């Protein structure tokens, strides 16, 4: 059970009876109603009233809790600055149960950082996040970890992103069953940010295993799902890991070719592949509707003309990259090209999509087209970009 995860932005119930006129039942009821209605304007007004009432009664046993909740509710409607005084009040109150002292420090540090992004506010927030304990997992801690890590990635502070994402994994692990998508995203970001901070061949093994783990998890999800499909986030993370593994592999092959043989991707992924195969074989045969079309003419290939050009902007920066595309074909021509994942997104994805749409699927010479056709959905195509020589 995830304690306190859903406390923020939910109804407040006090630990004792309300005997202070300044914190009236009416104030609390108004706040709870605003949260229930999820109306930003109503939340802003009710949260400010609750914060004011809590700060006027510092000796009330729930003063810190109510001030903290009011401040965090304001942050969640992008009114963090309005919650600064209440957050500072909560941080200064004696630590007594929830909210813990570390989580209070995260809130006030987060407000400072969102108000003014400087080296000092970044460092203070990072320090507060790294002080969090396992039982401090809340919507606040999850949100702030993600916000700060994504900001570091945006600003290419790779080393800092790697440190925080690793800490986030440990923090999220205690509630893994409730937030699997966020935990797995942190696992992916931990490897990718560490690679960007200090690229070398060791990250290839880490990403190869993560890719295989994600693939196994989504196959397991497919088996227990009534629809027979995995959640979209599972597919998305798998394709991202796949693309990253190809990109890192391209880097190692070009920059550290002698070390490529130290990482056997097939060997790393083999145990997962065997389990996936076993799971798929165990699925009972279920009759499915089939159309009357002939099978696809698989004995053939795309005429890859024009070829995909390395994007000039990416080439100028000397980037390595990979794109995973899903291509649907009608009468031999791509009718739909979806980019499942691209690393990095800029340049490479558009180069693939624009060019692949011009290709044509050509059956091998001698193919009897009366026994097959040129319609096919979801042809998975990986593309790798690197500069060699």
N, C-alpha and C positions, 0 to 999 in steps of 0.2 A: 504494500500500500504506500502510495507516495504522499507522505505527510506534508501538508501545507502547500502542495503544488498548486492547488486550485483555490487557495485562500484569497490571494490577491484578486481583485475584481469580483469578489463574491460576497455574500452577506456576512456581516460581522455579528457575532454572538459573544457577549461579554462574559468574563469569567465569574462575575458576581453580580449582585443586584445593583441597579443604578440608583445611587442615593445623592448624586451631585446634580444640582439644578442645571449647571453649565453643560453637562453631557446628558441631555434629555433623551427619553425614548423617541421623541419626535425626530430629533436630529439623526439618530441611528436608523430609524425607520425610513426617513427620507433618503439616506445614503443607500440602504439596501434596495429600496425601490429603484433608485437611479441605476444601480449596478444591474439589477434584474432587467430593466428596460433597455440597457446598453445605449442610452442616448447621451452623446458627448456633452451637450450643453447642460443636461440635467446632472450628469456625473460631475462636471466642473463645479457647479453651484453647490451640490451636496457634499462633495469632497472638501471644498474650502470651508464649509460650515462645520464639518466634522473635525477638520484640522484645528480650526479656531477653538472649538469646544475642548478638544484634547489638551491643547497648549494652555488653556486657561485653568486647567485642573491637573497640574503636574504630579500631584500625589495620588491621583486616581490609579488603581491597579492596572487599568487597561489604557492609560494615556499614551504610552509609547506605541502600543499596538495600533490604536486608532490613528494616531498621527502618521505612523509609518504607512498604513494602508491608504490613508487619504493621499499622501504624497505619491505613492506608487500608482494609484489610480489616475492621478493627474498626469503622471509621466506617460501612462498608457494611452492617453488621449492627446499626446504631444504638448502637454502643458507642464513640463518638468520644472520650469523656472517658478511656476506658481506654487510648487510643492517644496521648494528649497527650505523655507523656514520650518515647515513641519518635519522634514527629513532631518534637519539639524537638531531639532528638538528631540526627536526619537533617538538619534545617535548619542545624545548627551544624557539620556535617561539611564538609570542603573539596569544592567543586564539581568533579566529575570524571565527566563523562558523565551518564547517567541515574541518578537523577532530577535534572533541572537545578535550579539555585538558585531560579528563579521558581516552579517547580511545587512545590518544597518549602515555599516561603513561602505558597503557596495552601493547602496542607494544614494547616499550623499555624494560619493565619488562619481557616480554615474551622472547625477544632476550637474555637478561641476564640469564634467567632461563634455556633456551635450551642450552646456551653456558656452563653453570656450575650450576648443580643442587645442591644447598646447602640450609641449613635452611634459610639463609638470602634471597637468591633469591626467594625461595618459599614464604616466608612471604611477600616480596615486591610485588610479582605477585598477591598473594591472596588479599592484601590490594587494589591493583589497580582494580581488578575485582569487589570487593565489593563496589567500588566508582562509578561504571558505572550507568548511568541513563537510563530510559526507552527509550529515543530517541537515545541512543548510540548503538543500535543493529546493528551490521555489520557482515560480514563474519568473520572478525577478532575476535570480541567478542565471537561469537558462537564457532569458532574453538578453541580459547584459553580456554574458559570454559571447553569444552569437554576434551581437552588435559590434563589440570591440574587435573580435577576430575578423569579421568582414571588413571593418574599417582598415585594419592592418593590411589585409590582402589588397584592398583597393589602393592603398598608399605604398604598396610593395615593401612593407615592413615584415619581410618573410620570417626572420628569426623570432620576432616577437609573436607572430601568428602561430609559429610552430610551438613555442612555449605555452601559449594560452590554450591552443587546441589540445595539446597533450594533457594539460590540467583539466580541461573540460571533459575529456574522456573519463578520467578518474572521478570527476564530480558527477557525471551523468550515469555512471555505471550502477549506482545504487538504485536507480529508477529505470533501468534499461527497458523493462517490459512496457513502461508507460510512454517512453519517448524513443523508440528504436530508430526512427528516421533521423532524429537530431544527433543521437549517439553515433550512428554510422556516418553521418556527414562529418562529424568531428574526427572520426577515424580516417576518413579520406583526406580532410584538410591537414591533419597532422603530418601525413606523408608528403603531400604536395607542397606544403609550405616549407617543410624541412628540405626537400629537394631544391626548391627555388633559393633557399638560403645558402645551401652548400651542396650543389649538384655533384653526385658521384654515383658509381655503379651500385652501391649498397641499397639505394632506394628502389632499384628495379625489383629486387627480391621481395621487399615489403609490399610494393604495389601489385606484384604478380599474385601474392598470397591474398591480398585484400580483394582483388578482382575475383579470384576463385571463391572466396568466402561469400561475397555478395551474390555470385551466381548460384551457389548452393542455397543460400537463404531464400532467394526468390523462387527457386524450384520447389522448396519445401512449402512456401506460401501458396504456390499454384495448386499443390496437392490438397490442401485443406480448404481452399476457397471453393465456394459453390459455383462460381463462374469459371473456375479453372485458370484464373489469371492472378498474377501477383499485384500488389498495390503499385501504383504508378511510381511512387518514390523509390521503390526497390529497383524497378527497371532503370530509372534515371541514374541512380547511384552506380549500378552495375556498368552501364554504358560509359559513365564518366571514368570509372576505374579502368575499364578496357582502353579507352582513349589515352588516359594518362600512362598506362603501362606501355603502350606503343610509342608514345612520345619520349618517355624516359629511355626506352630501349633504343630509339633512334639516336638519342644523345650519347648513350654509352657506345654504340656502334661507331659513331663518328669521332667522338672525343677521347674515349678510353677503350678502343677496340680490343686491346690485349686482355682487358678485364671482363669482356662480355662472356667468355667461357666459364667464368667463375659463378655465373648465375644461370642455372638451368631452369628456365621458366616452365617447361613441360614437366620436369621432375617436381617442382614446387606445386604445380596445379594438379598433378596426377591423382593424389588421394581424393581431392574434391571432385574431380571428373569421374572417378569410379563410383563415388557415392551418388552423384547426379545420375549417372547411367543406371545404377541400381534402383533409384527412386522412380525413374521414368519407366523402367521395365515392370515395376510393381503395380503401376496404374492399370486398373481393370479396363479392358476394351469396352468403350462406350460407343454405340452406333451414332454416327453423326451424319448430318445431311451433306450430300455432295452434289455439286452442280453437274451438268451434263457435258461440260467441256472436256476436251482431250487433255492429257497431262501436258505440262510445260515442256518445251523443247530444251531440256537441260544440256543436251550435247551441243554446246555452242558457247559463245562469249560475246561481251560487249565490244563493239568497234569503238575503241577509245580515242576517237577523233572528234573534236580537237583534244589534245592532251591537257591535263590540268596543269596550269602554270603556277609556279611558286609566287605567292603574292609579293609584290615589290616592297611594300612596307615591312612585311615580315622578314624578307631576305635582307633588307637594310639593317635590321636589328639582329640578324643571325639567329633567328628563332628556329626551334624544332617544334613540331606539332603533329597532331593526329586528328582525324575526323572519322566518326562512325556514321554512316548514312543508311537509311532504309529506302529502297527504290522499288516502286511498283511499275510494272510494264504492261502496256496495252498495244497489241499489234507490233511488238518489238521495240516500241519507243517508250521511254520513261514518261509515265503520266503523273507521277508524284514522287518527289524527292524530299524526304524528311531527315533533318540532321538530328541524330540521336544524342550526339555529344561531339564537342570540338575542344581541343586544347592547343593553343588558346583559342578563344571564340573569334576574336577579331581577324579578319582576312581569310583564314583557312576555310571556314564554314561556307562563306559566300563563294569562294573559288570553286569548291566542290559542287555546290548546288547548281550554280550557273552553268558549269561545264557538263556535268553528268546529264542534264536535261537535253543536251545535244547529241548524246550517244544513241546507238542503235544496237539491239541484241541480234546477233547474226548466228543462225543455226549452222552447225558444222556441215561441210560439203556432204551431199548424199543423204541428208536428213529427210525422211518422208514426212512432209508437213500434214499429211492426211491422218497421221497417228499422234500428232502433238500440235499445240498451238503456242502462240507468242504472248500469252497473258500470264502474269505472275505478280503476286503481292509480296511485299516485305522481303526483298532480296537484301541481305545485310552485306554492306561493303565497307571495309576499313581502308583508310588512306593515311599514309605516313609522309610527312614533310621533313626533309633534312637537307643540309648543305654539306656536300662532300667534296673532298679534293683540296 
